[in-house]
Amino acid sequence: MAQSNCEVLVIGSTGLMLWVPEFFTKFLPGWLINVTQIIHSDETLPAVGFIFTIHFFNTHLRPESFPMATVIFTGYVLEEEYKKDRPHEYEQFVKSGKINDVRVEKEFTKEQMKTIRIFGFTALFAGVIMTILIIYSLIFH
């Protein structure tokens, strides 16, 4: 079993035990809930912290997508960004003549961009606060 699958199994099973301890203590000793709490917190906080920060910085703090990439709302990537991020795929579309089949013109109104930016900055602020709290809990608890 791969390491990530083991992590999912550990986080999932311990989380389930912490979610419904009354059920599990019907057939498992009560002290196991305390052990589960330690295992769950020691495994989850670093995993979530790592995944969140890597995703966060690679997705939201790049200058071309700050504070939030619009692809989340449209499902479409800007052509210049696609050329840069996936040059081989873009070249294949051009060579095969299918580039016009996948090209979509999508523009946002000023109101939509304002809403996206407000949402983006709110998510950015929430993410920074969560990261600080994760680091705080790892250091002081």
Secondary structure, DSSP 4 states (H G I P E B T S, - for coil): --HHHHHHHHHHHHHHHHHSHHHHTTTS-THHHHHHHHHHHHHHHHHHHHHHHHHHHHHTSSTTT-S--THHHHS---HHHHHHH-HHHHHHHHHHT-HHHH-------HHHHHHHHHHHHHHHHHHHHHHHHHHHHHHH-
